[in-house]
Amino acid sequence: MNSKFAWLNDVSNDKPIFFILGPCVIESEEHVLKIADFLKNLSEKLKFKFVFKSSFDKANRTSAAGYRGIGIDAGLEILDNVKQKFEVPVITDIHESSHIDKVSAVADILQIPAFLCRQTDLLVAAGKSGRYIHVKKGQFVTPESMEYAIKKIESSGNTNVWLCERGYTMGYNNLVVDYRNFPIMKQFDKPIVFDATHAVQRPSGMGSCTSGDRLFVPNLAAAAIVQGIASVFMEVHDNPETAPCDGPNMIRLSDLERLLKYLIDLDAFAKNNPAPQVK
């Protein structure tokens, strides 16, 4: 099945970086279309490619009272509107094998959440969709073990796998990024994505919900880009203080142009001047 967006076939760790951008969760159609319009205009101005991301359901919540989303049917209808109106590929999470048929009819890329990256049945079923599969490395998983996630998906006959680094659990309520993971996972010859906004989370840092600190996003993203990667994933919002989830991590739209221009320029430098190899 793959996608009508041919450029997705050419993404690699050696090509110019693309971005995965959008709000954490679908709040309303009006809000999603507003952000998608902003991102489309910015992509044309700065000349970068991007995938639009938002979730119809946030199944992994600290508390049962946490905001989940608007549901699969309404969410997919909105994502399809984004795809058709702005002519951009879309990505969204799947949490259960039962989601796959509906989601793959709309989404160009299926995202496997970090906490589900070892779920064999989910990975194999996702692979059978024929879509690109974006697997977030769990906060508890070694980079070497991601080879087995790849093999599970490829057992379905689908080789279109992207791997995502999003940090490790360090003690309680904290994440750190081990940058050795990038060259290790690049050995699997798959596009590598860095999730710069979830990497600054503090899981359950506010008791009943997760907190974080977006101030660290530019530095972490820059350090990832010099490793030579395919993409940076960032959740963005026009007013993070009012976001129903992950507000402390999301980048403000008002800050995005400066940040993306910096990252694009850094990516070009890094790919023209790769780090020397030593023995």
Sequence and secondary structure as in RCSB ss.txt:
>XXXX:A:sequence
MNSKFAWLNDVSNDKPIFFILGPCVIESEEHVLKIADFLKNLSEKLKFKFVFKSSFDKANRTSAAGYRGIGIDAG
LEILDNVKQKFEVPVITDIHESSHIDKVSAVADILQIPAFLCRQTDLLVAAGKSGRYIHVKKGQFVTPESMEYAI
KKIESSGNTNVWLCERGYTMGYNNLVVDYRNFPIMKQFDKPIVFDATHAVQRPSGMGSCTSGDRLFVPNLAAAAI
VQGIASVFMEVHDNPETAPCDGPNMIRLSDLERLLKYLIDLDAFAKNNPAPQVK
>XXXX:A:secstr
   S GGGGG  TTS  EEEEE SB   HHHHHHHHHHHHHHHHHHT  EEEE BS     SSTTS   S HHHH
HHHHHHHHHHHT  EEEE  SGGGHHHHHTT SEEEE GGGTT HHHHHHHHHT SEEEEE  TT  STTHHHHH
HHHHTTT   EEEEE  EE SSS EE  TTHHHHHHTT S EEEETTGGGEETTTTSSS EE GGGHHHHHHHHH
TT  SEEEEEEES GGG SS TTTSEEHHHHHHHHHHHHHHHHHHHHS      
